Amino acid sequence: MEETPVFFADGENPKMIEAFKKAQETFKYFWRELSWEYRRIVPALDVACVKLAFTQEIDNETVVEHMWINDINFDGEKIYGILVNDPNELTNVENGNEVEIPINQISDWLFASQGKTYGGFTIQAMRSEMSETEKAEHDEAWGMDFGDYDDILVAFEQKEKPENLIEHPMSINMKESLLEFIKNNPNEVISKDELGYTFLHRETIAGNRTSVEVLIESGADINAKTIHGKTPLDFAKQLNWQHLIPLLS
């Protein structure tokens, strides 16, 4: 991503700083999965949450707390959700607040399906310092299999099907449905929401190559801009979706 990661506070464990960086670099896979989850009739995810750095100036010091949110949305630049932690020191946010945080304040993300986890970089950093017994107890408390802390997955079946790292299988499988939808709702290809986002913007942010190809072939404007002047190509570059850049250039 083009944003500079926030290295949150002096004295952060170097292993945690590395976890923050990896979470920021791979967040696009979390959003890709969640964007499909929101379209599924039968949910596939047990958990989907993001950990963010919240800050506040207290007694002339910047206090940082890393806390989880759920009910997540993402516009390519900011993450929106509901805080699910109680702060220890901060007084400017509280559990249940709706929050809006820039992407460069991500410190972790996690989704889980059928008890198997994806992401969870800070959690794995902590697990790496646990004994086997402690790891087993930790995973049992979460009710999930966190697997190997040195081999963190970001996409379903990425070992068996490496192509899943390039494109989500649902993007390919839903091609005919998308063509049918566009045939019946042609205005969806050119319509914009109140912030200027088009269907093409949203599919680009989610990294869906087949959907992007269908939309372009159906007449979507690759130069359409949001109210902040962002084209689909801008988002492809920001999120480093390399497989989309040639389609949108």
N, C-alpha and C positions, 0 to 999 in steps of 0.2 A: 504494500500500500504506500501511497505517497506521503501520508501523514507521518510525522515523527512520533514514535511511541512516547508515552509519558513514563519516565522512570521515577516512580511515585514519591519516594521519600529516601532521605539519607539513611543508610544502615539497613536497607532492604537486603534480605538474603539473596546472593547472586543467583542461586538456583530458582528463586521466585521471580527475579527480574527476567531470567531466560524464559520462564513459564509465561509471563505476561507477553513477551515478544511473540512467542509461538501462538498464543491465543489470538493476538491481533492479526498475525499473518494468515491464520486459518479461519477466522470468524466467518468468512464468506461461505464456507461449507456448512456452518451452523445455519446461516440464513437460508441457504439453498434448501436444506432439509426442511426447515420450518415453513418456508414458502409453499412447499408441497404438502406438508402436514395440514396446513390451513385449507387445502382443497380436497383432502381425503374425506370420504364418507365415514369410513371406519378409521379412527385414529391409530397410528402406529407407534407413537412416542409415549413413553411412560413419564418422561421428564424432559423439559426444555427450559433452560435458564442461563442467564448471563451474569457474570460477576463484573462489577464496575468499581472504579476508584471514585469515591466521593470525597470532596475536600471542603475545608472550612478554616478560616483564619480565627484562631482562638489564642488570646494572650500573645499576639504578635508572632505566632507560630502557625505554619500550615499543618493542620491535622488531616491525615488521610485514613479513611476506612474503606476496605474492600467488601462490598456487600452484593448479594444476589437479587436479581429481578426476574419476574416472569411476565406472562401475557405480552410477549415481545413483538415490537414492530421495528422496521428498519427502512430508512429512505435512501440509503446509499451513503449517508454522512452522519446521521444521528440515530441513536438507539432509544426506543421508547418502551416503557414497561412499568410494572408495579413493584415497588420495593417490598421484599419479603423478609428482611432482617430488621432487628432493632439495633440502632447505632449504640456504640459504647460511649462515645464522647460527643459526636456531632449533634448539634441541635437544629440544623437547617433542613434536615430530612427526618422522616419517621416511617416506620413500618406501615405499608398500605398507601404511601404517596405514589402518585403518578410522576415518573421522572423522565427527563430528556437529557441524554448525555452524548457528547461527541464520541465517534468511533475510536479515537485514540486514547480513550480512558477505559477501554476494555482490559480487564485483568484475567478473565477466564470465560469459558463457555462450556456447557455440558448438555448433551442430549443422550437419552437412553431408550433402547427398544428391546423388549423381551429380556430385560435384566442386564443387557450388555451396554457398556458406556462408550461414548465418543467424546473426544475433547477432555476436559477436566485436567488441564495442565498443572494448575496449582495444587489440585488434589493429589495428582501423581507425584509432584515434587515432595509433598509431605509423606506420601506412602513410601517413597524411595528411602526414607530414613527410619521406617518402621521395621520391626521384626516380622517374621512370617505370621506369628500369632496375632500381633497387632494389626497387620494387614487384613487377616481373616476377620477379626472382630470389627474393624472399620467397615469392610465391605458388607458384612452382615447387618451392621447398624443402618447403612444406606439401603440395604436390600438390593444391591447391584454387584455385578462382577466387573471390577475395574481393570482386570487383566494385568498385563505387563506394563509397569511404569516407564519402561524404556522403549515401548512400542505402542504409542498412542494412536488410535484410529480416528479418522475424521469423516469417513464416509462408509456406508454399508458395503460389505463384501469387497473392500478395496484390495484385499490380498488376492482373492479369487478372481476378481474382475477389475484390474487396474484402470480400465476405461471409465469406471465409476468416479474416478478423481477428476476426469475431464468433463463428463456430463452425467447428470442424474438420470437413471434409467427411466423415470417417469416422464422426463422431457421427451424422450424418444417414443415411449409407449403411448403417449397422449397426443401424438401428432394428428392422427385422423380425427380425434375429438376436437382438437383445436381448429382444424380446417372446417369442420362442420359448424362449430361455434361461430367462426368468422363469416361463413356463408350466410348464417341466419342473423348475424349481428354485425354487418359490415362497418357500421359507425364506430365500433369498439376499436378499430385499427387506428383511427385518427383522433378519437376523443381524448381530452385531457382532464385530469382532476383539478381541484382548486389550487394545487401547487405546481401545476403545469406538467405533471408526470403523465406519460403515455403508457400504454400496454408494453411498448417496446422498452421504455425505461425500466419498467418493473421486471420484465423477463431478463434484461441485461444484468440488472443488479443481482438477480438470482442465478446467473450463470447458465441459463438454459439455451444451449446452442440451437437445438431443433426448433424450439419455439421462436427464437430470434430469426432464424432462417424463414420460417413460415410467415412471420409478421412482415419481414422485408419484402418477401415475394408477394404479399397481399397488399402492398402499397404503403406500409408504415414509413413515416418520415424519419430517416436516420439523423437528420439535423434538428429535430424538435428539441426545444429547450425548456427546462423547468423555469419557474419564476426566478431562480438563482442563476440561470444561464447555463445549466448543465445539460449536455447532450448524452445520449446513451453511450457514445464512445468515451466521454469523460468518465463515466462510471466504470466502464470496462477497464480503463487504464488505472483508475484509483484502486479498484479491487483486484487488479492483476488477473483478470479473466483473459488469459492470453489467447484462448481459442475463439474469443469473440471479437478481438480487435480487428482482424482482417475483414470480418463481415461488415463491420461498422465504419471502416475507414473509407 
